[in-house]
Amino acid sequence: MGRAVILFMMAVGVCVGVSGGAEYRTFNDSIESIAEGKGLPTPPKPVEPEKLEIVSAKYGAEDKWLDVTDELRSRVDSNRLSIYVSNNIAGDPFFGHPKHLVVTYILDGVEKEVRVREGKQLQIPRPSDPMDALSVIETPRDLTALAKVCPAEVGFYGINLNTGATLGYRSEQPACLASIVKLFVLLEIMRQQDAGGLKLSESVEIDRGGEKESCTITEAIDKMIGVSDNEATTALARRVGYENVDALAKKLSIEGLSMTVWPRPGGLEEQLDKRVFGAKVLPKDKFLPQHGTARSVVEFFKLLHEGKLFNKAVSEKVLASLMRNPKRFAPRGTPAGCESVGKGGSIIWKRPPRPQYNMLGWGLYVFDEKRAAAFCVWFEWFPESMPENKRWAWANGFSDCVVDLLLNEEKQASLKESK
């Protein structure tokens, strides 16, 4: 069937971006279009930069740094750079310590340096008076309108865990969940540990393409959740039993999840071929391996919040592992002081000459002592010509709007009306 490429990575009027002759709606243009439709004033278009050069870039802390110059240079598109600062850039140079991204660059002949801490978004040049998405998306209806103009297929579901109010769009539509399902591998580890079936200090062997790496189960968990290490996940799934991971959804009465949660090596590739050669949107009763619904992921977090992932002890162990590896995929929408944990996933799969299949999404549990929410959003089939940073802009920006609707007290009335 030709050569295949797969990458795992750890996103109204018609306004469009252009790349390689193809057109697509950017997130900011779509927000402005919705604002115009609501009669809101929109800012003037910024002056486009003429030349951006990344001189150097490093990521780390104290005396432990990674040179990420090449990685950032590859993310520059149309003389702009937008990137979420995290270990996903090139790995974790200093585990357990807060890190920064330091970039020296030349923009239109002027050299500058910027320092951005982990968990924040770096944008060069800085947006000049952008349309504030959070001020435009005021109701679930606005959010659905935004989903409908996205250049990708979109599905999402969210719940305010204090009030029970929900929002969603295509929440029961099956989609590839990619690395989001690693949450269930983590759960089975903690279930067996709680039952006395294993110790987290035990060694597990990770197969790195023929080379063997040994580490403790705790260390492998951090590789799986922290940097989305697929080989570590496979080693853990083998240790606890693939069949036990697959059985979790039924035991917990979680509907909308494939009976094969984490396939054995080679299993997902076979399913992705079916996506490339099949319909873009799966039938609602078609649950391929590693596929599920946004609602099924949120149900996992609801049980976690209630201490019902089998019992309170297991739930606490799962949460502790997630909190060691926070995920701030909704950086602007997450209220100050809130924890943000969960798992994201990304896949790119190509079978020339067929169109590229891609997926980007995550499930998050956002909480503090007084409030809590959970949501899952997935995007499939972004245009192949669309740069990665613009896909992430859609996913991050959309997630900001979801969390803001779920937890912003001023917007609770509209959310309750949609329940």
C-alpha positions as CSV (number, residue, x, y, z in Angstrom):
1,M,0.0,0.0,0.0
2,G,3.0,2.3,-0.2
3,R,5.2,3.9,2.4
4,A,3.7,4.8,5.8
5,V,4.8,7.5,8.2
6,I,3.7,7.8,11.8
7,L,4.6,10.4,14.4
8,F,3.4,10.5,18.0
9,M,3.7,13.9,19.8
10,M,2.9,13.6,23.5
11,A,-5.3,22.7,18.9
12,V,-19.5,33.2,10.5
13,G,-17.4,34.6,7.7
14,V,-14.6,32.8,6.0
15,C,-11.1,34.2,6.8
16,V,-8.3,32.0,5.8
17,G,-4.6,31.3,6.0
18,V,-2.6,30.1,3.0
19,S,0.2,27.6,3.0
20,G,1.5,25.9,-0.2
21,G,-1.5,27.2,-2.1
22,A,-4.0,25.6,0.2
23,E,-6.5,27.6,2.3
24,Y,-7.7,27.0,5.8
25,R,-9.2,29.0,8.7
26,T,-6.8,30.0,11.4
27,F,-8.1,30.2,15.0
28,N,-7.7,34.0,15.3
29,D,-9.4,34.6,12.0
30,S,-12.3,32.4,13.0
31,I,-12.6,34.2,16.4
32,E,-12.8,37.6,14.5
33,S,-15.4,36.2,12.1
34,I,-17.6,35.1,15.0
35,A,-17.0,38.5,16.7
36,E,-18.1,40.3,13.5
37,G,-21.2,38.1,13.3
38,K,-22.1,39.2,16.9
39,G,-21.5,42.9,16.1
40,L,-18.4,43.1,18.3
41,P,-15.6,45.6,17.3
42,T,-12.5,43.8,15.9
43,P,-8.9,45.1,16.0
44,P,-7.0,46.3,13.0
45,K,-4.9,43.7,11.1
46,P,-1.3,43.7,12.4
47,V,1.6,44.5,10.2
48,E,3.1,41.3,8.9
49,P,6.8,40.7,9.9
50,E,9.2,40.6,7.0
51,K,11.9,38.3,8.4
52,L,12.3,36.2,11.6
53,E,15.6,34.4,12.3
54,I,16.1,32.2,15.4
55,V,19.7,32.8,16.4
56,S,19.7,30.4,19.4
57,A,17.3,28.6,21.7
58,K,17.8,26.6,24.9
59,Y,15.4,24.8,27.3
60,G,16.1,23.9,30.9
61,A,17.2,25.3,34.3
62,E,20.3,26.0,36.3
63,D,23.2,24.1,34.6
64,K,21.0,21.6,32.7
65,W,20.0,22.9,29.3
66,L,19.0,21.4,25.9
67,D,19.9,23.2,22.7
68,V,16.5,23.4,20.9
69,T,17.6,25.9,18.2
70,D,16.9,23.5,15.3
71,E,13.5,22.5,16.8
72,L,12.4,26.2,17.0
73,R,13.7,27.0,13.6
74,S,11.6,24.2,12.1
75,R,8.4,25.7,13.8
76,V,8.8,29.1,12.1
77,D,6.0,29.7,9.6
78,S,5.5,32.9,7.6
79,N,8.1,34.7,9.8
80,R,6.1,33.8,12.9
81,L,6.7,31.4,15.8
82,S,4.1,30.1,18.2
83,I,5.0,27.2,20.5
84,Y,3.8,25.9,23.9
85,V,6.8,25.7,26.3
86,S,7.0,22.1,27.6
87,N,9.1,18.9,27.6
88,N,7.4,18.1,24.3
89,I,9.9,20.4,22.5
90,A,12.8,18.0,23.0
91,G,12.5,16.1,26.3
92,D,13.0,16.9,29.9
93,P,16.6,18.1,30.8
94,F,15.9,18.5,34.5
95,F,13.2,16.3,35.9
96,G,11.1,17.7,38.7
97,H,12.3,21.3,38.3
98,P,10.6,24.3,36.7
99,K,12.2,25.2,33.4
100,H,12.4,28.1,30.9
101,L,12.8,28.5,27.2
102,V,15.4,31.2,26.3
103,V,15.4,32.4,22.7
104,T,17.6,34.9,20.9
105,Y,16.1,36.0,17.6
106,I,16.3,38.7,15.0
107,L,13.0,40.2,13.8
108,D,13.1,42.6,10.9
109,G,16.8,43.4,11.6
110,V,16.4,43.9,15.4
111,E,18.0,41.3,17.7
112,K,16.0,40.5,20.9
113,E,16.0,37.8,23.6
114,V,12.9,36.4,25.3
115,R,12.6,34.1,28.3
116,V,9.3,32.1,28.8
117,R,8.6,29.7,31.6
118,E,7.4,26.1,31.2
119,G,3.6,26.0,30.8
120,K,3.3,29.2,28.8
121,Q,3.0,30.0,25.1
122,L,5.8,31.7,23.3
123,Q,4.7,33.9,20.3
124,I,7.1,35.9,18.1
125,P,6.2,38.5,17.3
126,R,3.9,39.2,20.2
127,P,0.3,39.5,19.1
128,S,-0.6,43.1,18.6
129,D,-4.0,43.6,20.2
130,P,-5.5,40.3,19.1
131,M,-9.2,39.6,19.4
132,D,-9.6,38.1,22.8
133,A,-11.2,34.7,22.3
134,L,-12.5,34.6,25.8
135,S,-14.5,37.8,25.4
136,V,-16.0,36.5,22.1
137,I,-17.0,33.0,23.2
138,E,-19.5,33.8,25.8
139,T,-21.9,30.8,25.5
140,P,-21.9,27.1,24.6
141,R,-23.7,28.2,21.4
142,D,-20.7,30.4,20.5
143,L,-18.3,27.5,21.2
144,T,-20.3,25.2,18.9
145,A,-20.2,27.9,16.2
146,L,-16.4,28.0,16.5
147,A,-16.2,24.2,16.3
148,K,-18.3,24.3,13.0
149,V,-15.8,26.6,11.3
150,C,-12.7,24.7,12.3
151,P,-10.8,23.3,9.3
152,A,-10.6,19.9,11.2
153,E,-13.2,17.5,12.4
154,V,-13.9,18.4,16.1
155,G,-15.6,16.8,19.0
156,F,-15.6,17.8,22.7
157,Y,-17.4,17.3,26.0
158,G,-17.0,19.1,29.3
159,I,-18.5,19.2,32.8
160,N,-18.4,21.5,35.8
161,L,-17.9,18.9,38.5
162,N,-19.4,21.1,41.2
163,T,-22.7,22.0,39.4
164,G,-23.0,19.1,37.0
165,A,-23.6,21.5,34.1
166,T,-22.2,20.2,30.8
167,L,-21.4,21.3,27.3
168,G,-20.5,19.4,24.2
169,Y,-20.5,18.9,20.4
170,R,-20.3,15.5,18.8
171,S,-19.4,14.2,22.3
172,E,-20.4,10.6,21.4
173,Q,-18.6,10.6,18.1
174,P,-15.8,7.9,18.0
175,A,-12.3,9.3,17.3
176,C,-8.7,8.2,17.7
177,L,-7.7,9.0,21.3
178,A,-4.0,8.4,20.6
179,S,-1.9,8.8,23.8
180,I,-4.9,9.9,25.9
181,V,-5.7,6.2,26.6
182,K,-2.4,6.0,28.6
183,L,-4.6,7.2,31.5
184,F,-6.1,3.6,31.6
185,V,-2.6,2.0,31.6
186,L,-1.8,4.2,34.6
187,L,-5.1,3.3,36.3
188,E,-4.4,-0.5,35.9
189,I,-0.9,-0.1,37.4
190,M,-2.4,1.7,40.5
191,R,-5.2,-0.8,40.8
192,Q,-2.8,-3.7,40.9
193,Q,-0.4,-1.9,43.2
194,D,-3.3,-1.2,45.6
195,A,-4.3,-4.9,45.5
196,G,-0.7,-5.9,46.3
197,G,0.0,-7.4,42.9
198,L,3.0,-5.2,42.1
199,K,5.4,-2.7,43.7
200,L,6.2,0.6,42.0
201,S,9.8,0.1,42.9
202,E,10.0,-3.0,40.7
203,S,12.1,-2.8,37.6
204,V,10.5,-2.9,34.1
205,E,12.4,-3.4,30.9
206,I,11.7,-1.0,28.0
207,D,12.5,-2.2,24.4
208,R,14.1,0.7,22.5
209,G,14.2,-1.0,19.1
210,G,16.4,-3.9,20.2
211,E,18.2,-2.0,23.0
212,K,17.0,-2.7,26.5
213,E,16.5,0.0,29.1
214,S,15.7,-0.8,32.7
215,C,13.9,1.5,35.2
216,T,11.4,1.4,38.0
217,I,7.7,1.3,37.3
218,T,7.5,4.8,38.8
219,E,10.1,6.1,36.4
220,A,8.3,4.4,33.5
221,I,5.1,6.0,34.6
222,D,6.7,9.5,34.5
223,K,8.1,8.7,31.0
224,M,4.6,7.6,29.9
225,I,2.6,10.5,31.3
226,G,5.4,13.2,31.3
227,V,6.8,12.8,27.8
228,S,4.3,10.4,26.3
229,D,6.9,7.6,25.8
230,N,5.2,4.9,23.8
231,E,7.9,2.2,24.4
232,A,7.6,2.8,28.2
233,T,3.8,2.5,27.9
234,T,4.1,-0.8,26.0
235,A,6.4,-2.1,28.7
236,L,4.0,-1.1,31.4
237,A,1.0,-2.6,29.5
238,R,2.9,-5.8,29.1
239,R,3.7,-5.9,32.8
240,V,0.1,-5.4,34.0
241,G,-1.5,-7.3,31.1
242,Y,-3.0,-5.8,28.0
243,E,-6.3,-7.7,28.7
244,N,-6.5,-6.1,32.2
245,V,-6.2,-2.6,30.7
246,D,-8.8,-3.4,28.1
247,A,-11.2,-4.6,30.8
248,L,-11.2,-1.4,32.8
249,A,-13.9,0.4,30.9
250,K,-16.4,-2.4,31.4
251,K,-15.5,-2.8,35.1
252,L,-16.1,1.0,35.6
253,S,-19.2,1.2,33.4
254,I,-17.5,3.7,31.1
255,E,-19.3,3.6,27.7
256,G,-17.9,4.8,24.4
257,L,-14.4,3.3,24.6
258,S,-12.9,0.6,22.4
259,M,-12.6,-2.9,23.8
260,T,-8.9,-2.6,22.8
261,V,-7.5,0.4,24.8
262,W,-3.7,0.1,24.2
263,P,-3.0,-2.2,21.2
264,R,0.0,-4.5,21.1
265,P,2.9,-3.2,18.9
266,G,1.7,-2.8,15.3
267,G,-2.0,-2.8,16.2
268,L,-2.6,0.9,15.9
269,E,-0.9,1.2,12.6
270,E,-3.4,-1.3,11.1
271,Q,-6.3,0.8,12.3
272,L,-4.8,4.1,11.0
273,D,-4.6,2.5,7.6
274,K,-8.4,2.0,7.9
275,R,-8.8,5.7,8.7
276,V,-6.6,6.8,5.7
277,F,-8.5,4.6,3.3
278,G,-11.9,5.0,4.9
279,A,-14.4,7.7,5.7
280,K,-13.3,10.8,7.6
281,V,-16.1,10.4,10.2
282,L,-16.6,7.0,11.7
283,P,-20.1,5.5,12.4
284,K,-21.2,6.1,15.9
285,D,-21.0,2.4,16.6
286,K,-17.5,1.9,15.1
287,F,-14.9,1.7,17.9
288,L,-11.6,0.8,16.4
289,P,-8.7,0.0,18.8
290,Q,-7.4,3.0,20.7
291,H,-10.6,4.9,19.7
292,G,-13.3,6.4,21.9
293,T,-15.5,9.4,22.6
294,A,-14.8,12.7,24.4
295,R,-17.5,11.7,26.9
296,S,-15.8,8.5,27.8
297,V,-12.6,10.4,28.7
298,V,-14.5,12.9,30.8
299,E,-16.2,10.0,32.7
300,F,-12.7,8.8,33.7
301,F,-12.0,12.2,35.3
302,K,-15.4,12.3,36.9
303,L,-14.7,9.0,38.6
304,L,-11.3,10.3,39.6
305,H,-12.8,13.5,41.1
306,E,-15.3,11.4,43.1
307,G,-12.7,9.0,44.3
308,K,-14.4,6.1,42.4
309,L,-11.6,4.8,40.2
310,F,-12.3,1.5,42.1
311,N,-11.7,3.2,45.4
312,K,-10.4,6.4,47.0
313,A,-6.9,5.0,47.5
314,V,-6.5,4.1,43.8
315,S,-7.9,7.4,42.8
316,E,-5.4,9.3,44.9
317,K,-2.5,7.3,43.5
318,V,-3.6,8.0,39.9
319,L,-4.0,11.7,40.8
320,A,-0.5,11.9,42.4
321,S,1.1,10.5,39.3
322,L,-0.7,13.0,37.1
323,M,0.2,15.9,39.3
324,R,3.9,15.1,39.0
325,N,3.4,15.7,35.3
326,P,1.0,18.7,34.9
327,K,-0.6,19.5,31.5
328,R,-1.5,23.1,30.8
329,F,-3.1,22.7,27.4
330,A,-5.6,25.6,28.2
331,P,-3.0,28.2,29.4
332,R,-5.3,31.3,29.2
333,G,-8.5,29.7,30.2
334,T,-7.2,27.9,33.3
335,P,-7.9,30.1,36.4
336,A,-4.8,31.2,38.5
337,G,-4.1,28.7,41.2
338,C,-5.8,25.8,39.5
339,E,-4.1,22.5,38.9
340,S,-4.3,21.1,35.4
341,V,-3.6,17.4,34.8
342,G,-4.4,14.8,32.3
343,K,-3.0,13.4,29.0
344,G,-2.7,14.6,25.5
345,G,-2.2,12.8,22.2
346,S,-1.1,13.6,18.6
347,I,-0.7,11.4,15.6
348,I,0.3,12.0,12.0
349,W,-0.1,9.1,9.6
350,K,0.5,9.1,5.9
351,R,0.0,6.5,3.1
352,P,0.9,8.3,-0.2
353,P,-0.9,9.3,-2.3
354,R,-3.8,9.3,0.2
355,P,-4.5,12.5,2.3
356,Q,-2.7,12.7,5.6
357,Y,-4.6,11.5,8.7
358,N,-3.8,13.5,11.8
359,M,-5.2,13.8,15.3
360,L,-4.5,16.3,18.1
361,G,-6.4,16.4,21.4
362,W,-6.4,15.8,25.1
363,G,-8.4,15.2,28.3
364,L,-7.9,17.5,31.3
365,Y,-9.0,17.7,34.9
366,V,-8.7,21.3,36.1
367,F,-9.3,22.0,39.8
368,D,-8.5,23.8,43.0
369,E,-10.0,23.5,46.5
370,K,-13.3,25.2,45.5
371,R,-14.0,24.3,41.9
372,A,-13.3,21.5,39.4
373,A,-14.0,20.7,35.7
374,A,-13.1,18.1,33.3
375,F,-13.1,18.1,29.5
376,C,-11.9,16.3,26.4
377,V,-11.4,17.7,22.9
378,W,-10.2,16.0,19.8
379,F,-9.3,17.3,16.3
380,E,-9.0,15.0,13.3
381,W,-8.0,15.7,9.7
382,F,-6.4,19.2,9.9
383,P,-5.4,20.2,6.3
384,E,-2.1,18.6,5.5
385,S,-0.7,22.0,4.5
386,M,-1.6,23.6,7.8
387,P,1.6,24.1,9.9
388,E,1.8,22.4,13.3
389,N,1.9,25.7,15.2
390,K,-1.5,26.7,13.7
391,R,-3.0,23.3,14.6
392,W,-1.8,23.8,18.1
393,A,-3.2,27.4,18.1
394,W,-6.6,25.9,17.3
395,A,-6.4,23.2,20.0
396,N,-5.0,25.5,22.8
397,G,-7.3,28.4,21.9
398,F,-10.4,26.2,21.7
399,S,-9.5,24.5,25.1
400,D,-9.1,28.0,26.7
401,C,-12.7,28.7,25.7
402,V,-14.0,25.4,27.0
403,V,-12.3,25.8,30.4
404,D,-13.4,29.5,30.6
405,L,-17.1,28.5,30.0
406,L,-16.9,25.7,32.6
407,L,-15.2,27.7,35.4
408,N,-15.8,31.4,34.8
409,E,-18.5,32.4,37.3
410,E,-19.8,35.2,35.0
411,K,-20.6,32.6,32.3
412,Q,-22.3,30.0,34.5
413,A,-25.8,31.2,33.6
414,S,-25.3,30.4,30.0
415,L,-23.8,27.0,30.9
416,K,-26.7,26.1,33.1
417,E,-29.1,26.9,30.3
418,S,-27.4,24.5,28.1
419,K,-27.5,21.6,30.6
